Amino acid sequence: MKKHVKIFMDYWGYGEQDSILCIGCEKRVAVDIHHLSKRGMGSSKKKDTPENLVALCRGCHTFAEHNKEFNKIITERLNERITRRIYG
């Protein structure tokens, strides 16, 4: 398992057997962990944080790679979920 996937899974309390709903469409099972802010050349580990990682289905992941507005929407959804997790 890649390090950023493990960071995501541990933060949200998921196990390898769990099905995770895509944060983008909220309909399909997520198959990818997407970096909202790209890691860049050399794959910087500084971007492997829960605030930068979201679970997406393949279609939403492809869309997120090319659409800044969609990335803003999923960033807002992620921030809401993190706030709920922290403050209940």
C-alpha positions as CSV (number, residue, x, y, z in Angstrom):
1,M,0.0,0.0,0.0
2,K,1.4,3.4,-0.9
3,K,2.2,5.7,1.9
4,H,-0.3,8.4,1.1
5,V,-3.1,5.8,0.9
6,K,-2.1,4.5,4.3
7,I,-2.2,8.0,5.7
8,F,-5.7,8.5,4.3
9,M,-7.0,5.1,5.5
10,D,-5.5,5.6,9.0
11,Y,-6.8,9.2,9.4
12,W,-10.4,8.2,8.5
13,G,-10.3,4.8,10.2
14,Y,-10.8,2.6,7.1
15,G,-9.5,-0.9,6.7
16,E,-8.4,-2.5,3.5
17,Q,-11.7,-4.4,3.3
18,D,-13.8,-1.2,3.5
19,S,-15.7,0.3,0.6
20,I,-15.2,4.0,0.5
21,L,-17.7,6.3,-1.2
22,C,-16.3,8.8,-3.7
23,I,-16.3,12.3,-2.3
24,G,-16.8,13.7,-5.8
25,C,-20.0,12.1,-7.1
26,E,-21.0,10.5,-3.8
27,K,-22.4,7.6,-5.7
28,R,-19.6,5.2,-6.8
29,V,-17.0,3.4,-4.8
30,A,-13.7,5.2,-4.6
31,V,-10.7,3.5,-6.2
32,D,-8.1,6.2,-6.1
33,I,-6.7,8.6,-3.4
34,H,-6.3,11.9,-5.1
35,H,-3.9,14.7,-4.1
36,L,-5.8,18.0,-4.2
37,S,-2.5,19.9,-4.4
38,K,-0.2,18.0,-6.7
39,R,3.0,16.6,-5.2
40,G,5.1,17.8,-8.1
41,M,8.4,16.6,-9.4
42,G,10.1,14.1,-7.1
43,S,6.7,13.2,-5.4
44,S,7.1,15.4,-2.3
45,K,5.9,13.6,0.8
46,K,5.0,17.0,2.4
47,K,1.7,16.8,0.4
48,D,0.7,13.5,1.9
49,T,-1.6,14.9,4.6
50,P,-5.3,14.2,5.4
51,E,-6.1,17.8,4.3
52,N,-4.8,17.1,0.8
53,L,-6.0,13.6,0.2
54,V,-9.5,12.5,-1.0
55,A,-11.0,9.3,-2.2
56,L,-12.4,9.4,-5.7
57,C,-13.9,7.0,-8.2
58,R,-12.0,6.7,-11.5
59,G,-14.3,9.1,-13.4
60,C,-14.1,11.8,-10.7
61,H,-10.3,11.3,-10.4
62,T,-9.9,11.9,-14.1
63,F,-12.2,15.0,-14.0
64,A,-10.3,16.4,-10.9
65,E,-7.0,16.1,-12.8
66,H,-8.2,18.6,-15.4
67,N,-10.8,20.8,-13.7
68,K,-9.8,23.4,-11.0
69,E,-13.4,24.2,-10.2
70,F,-14.2,20.6,-9.4
71,N,-11.1,20.4,-7.2
72,K,-12.4,23.5,-5.3
73,I,-15.8,21.7,-4.7
74,I,-14.1,18.5,-3.4
75,T,-11.8,20.6,-1.3
76,E,-14.8,22.3,0.4
77,R,-16.4,18.9,1.0
78,L,-13.2,17.5,2.5
79,N,-12.8,20.5,4.8
80,E,-16.4,20.1,6.0
81,R,-15.8,16.5,6.8
82,I,-12.6,17.2,8.6
83,T,-14.4,19.9,10.6
84,R,-17.2,17.5,11.5
85,R,-14.6,14.9,12.5
86,I,-12.7,17.3,14.8
87,Y,-15.7,19.1,16.4
88,G,-18.4,16.5,16.1
